[in-house]
Structures are given as structure tokens and as C-alpha cells.
Amino acid sequence: VVVVFTVFVLLSREDLRDRVVRLVGRQDLHRTILAMNDAAGRLSRYFLFQLALNAAFGVFIAAGLWGVGLPNPVLWGILAALMRFVPYIGSVIAVVPPVLLALAVAPGWSLAVVVLGLFLLGDLLMGQVVEPLLYGHSTGLSPIAVVLSAAFWTFMWGPVGLLIATPLTVCLVVSGKYVQPLAFLEVMLGDGPPLAPAETFYQRALEGNAAELALQARRAVGAGSPAEYYDRVALRGLALAQSDLSRDALAFERLEAIHGQVGALLSGLSNATHAPAQPPPPEWQADGAVVCIPARGQLDDLAAAMARHVLRDAGFGARQDTNLVLGASQADPAQFAHARLCCLSVLDQGSSVPGIRYLLKRIQRQMPGAAVVVCLWHADGGSPLLAALRSEGNEETIVLSLGELVALARAVSARRPATVPADGNAAAGAA
């Protein structure tokens, strides 16, 4: 009956597909077709992997039985491969004939124990390690979801649920991907990352998990560069922390933990510098040619440290100072003698427009020959601070990422003369 039913379903698959589309998806035909194609692709990969793994299990058993000298090893390998299609109990059934044969053809228990151990080892490796990993990869399920789905559907429907556990769970995950009220199913059962990299960064820093924070950084830097890691992950994570801080949702001790963990991470990453492919002019390589100053936000100094590291990697003589050096009573005229570019590091929601304007005036007074850039890290299009700074139309340039900052520094260093102009307004206009 099952074979005849399957044949007729395959012969009428297009008609059945159209009827299902009309039944569940006429209002959103495009999304319905995408969901059905996605589910079909995942299930096809699942069955293909199942066939390949069971065949590999049969080859492993046949080779092992041939190695220990059991008669007819190919027959028992084929039986083991076929019985693997019966979840969990198939291998138990397949091991009985070879063990009985081993007891019949060899004196003692040694050969039977070896055969039993061979089946046990192969089934444990295949069922507990290889299958959850590969099935999850091929179907879009997490390894734990494969195991939990088998337990749940077996509890619900018995042996039938065990047979169709993975296909049913795949359909649920696909539904969660395309139906918004069911999105939690994809989050809980799918194999996609549960958090964005920036959210993971913030979570690890918030928990004080230095080991995981460093591991994430090493992986990201190994796949790209410190600049990419800072831009895509670290700065966005600091922006999340600053958002919580502005809502008074971040306790002081948690803020201290974030500051300590991220500061230690940056110290470790700053020790690994690389020779730039296109170094700037020699006068821009002198220490203090680029000055990074944090604004008044409590996390702005960490963002300024990232900017300093990236600029140094690009070949610029970048230095980080606190905003206290801008005070008239603490100013040292020789301190900024080589400054050609000043980067004011600002995390959105951490500073106000009047506060930024005050710091910019101090910068222009202390470094009249330097171009000034406001680094408003990853501010979104609806940021009131970004809109206010742009609406004032002053001469300071605004950049939103480290990539933009490095590009701007290279452009300014290529255009500006070797000597610092005496007219600060002319310098800012050139920038």
C-alpha cells in the first residue's frame, strides 16, 4: 500500500503541489513557493545524507567483519546498511545474525565479542556524533534539535513519530522562517547563529567572559583584519552597551566589567600590528600626527582606542589622548605640534550636541592647523545627534565607521601639504 501510494503521489506531484499552494498560500504566492522549495531542498539533502551514511556504515561493518574473519561479511554489511534505515533499533536487529554466526564458527566468546564491539562502536559513532552533525547541516537543524525532535515525536506518536521526526521538524523550522508568528521555531531549532556577532560581543563582555570574548576576536581577526572586527562587531557591541547605558538599564558594576574586559581585549589586539600596504607620507607617520580624543561618553575611550589601533595599522602616527588635555589650564603647546588630523570619537546616545560643539571648539583652539573629523560610530539614519550635526553644516567631517575614517585620513594626507598651515579654517576646508 505504501509503495502504490508513493507512486501515485510522485505521478501527481505537480497537481498536488498546486493544490497545496492554493489551499495555504494564494494570498502570498511568492512566500509560499519559497517555503515549499526550501522544505523540499532540505528534505532531499536529508534523505541523500541518510542513504550515504547508511551505505558508509554498511561498508565499515563489512570491512570490519572481513578483517576478523567472519564468513559472508558483504552479506552482513548489506544487512547492517538496510537496517540502519530503521532508527535506533535497526542496528540491534542487524547485529544478531553475525553474533550468532560468530558463536557457531569459532570456539569461545572472543569472535562474538569482537563482532558485537564492532557494531557497538560503529553505531555509537554514527548515531551520536556523525548523524546529528551532518543531518543538522543538511536540513538546517541544530544537532540538539535532531535529538530532541526524535524524543518528542516518539513520545507523541510512538514508532511512527520516530520514523518521521526529522522531516516533521524540518517543516516546522521552514514554517518559522517564512511565517512571522512561528519565528521562534527557527530560532530554537535552526542551525543559524542565535545572536548577531555584535550582540554576542556585548553579551560576553557583560558576563565578564574574557575567554569567549578573546576567542571570538581571534576567529574574526583570523578571517579578516582587526579593522573589520572592530567595525562589524566591537563598535556595534559598544553601541548596544551605550544604548542600554543611556536608558539607565546598565548597572555601574556591569559597566566597569565591560570596560575592563574590552580594554584588556584591545590591549592584546593592539600588540599585533601589520606593515601597511600603502604607507602615508613621512610627516603623517610621526607620533601625534593623528590624535584620537574620546568625547564625554563613558565608552567613547574604548572606541577611540580602536580607532587608534586601526590608524596605526594603516601607517599613521596615531595617538590617543583624553578630552581633559583640551582644557586651557592643562594645555601644552608642544603637545599637538605635529597634529594634522584630530578624530573626536563619539558613540551615539553617549553625548549631546552642545557637548560635542564645546569639544570641537577646544580642539580647534588647541590644534588650529589640524583637520577635524567627528567619528559618530555606526549611528543609524534616524539618529537625532547625526541629524543635528549635519544640519549645522559646519566644516567638520562626519564619519560613521573605521573604514570611512581610514579612507578620509588617506585622502587628507594625500592632499594636505607637508607643513601644517597656520590657518585652521583653511585646514578644515581642505579636509
Beta strands, then each sheet from edge to edge (+ up, - down):
strand 1: 290-294
strand 2: 318-320
strand 3: 341-347
strand 4: 371-377
strand 5: 397-399
sheet 1: 2+ 1+ 3+ 4+ 5+
end
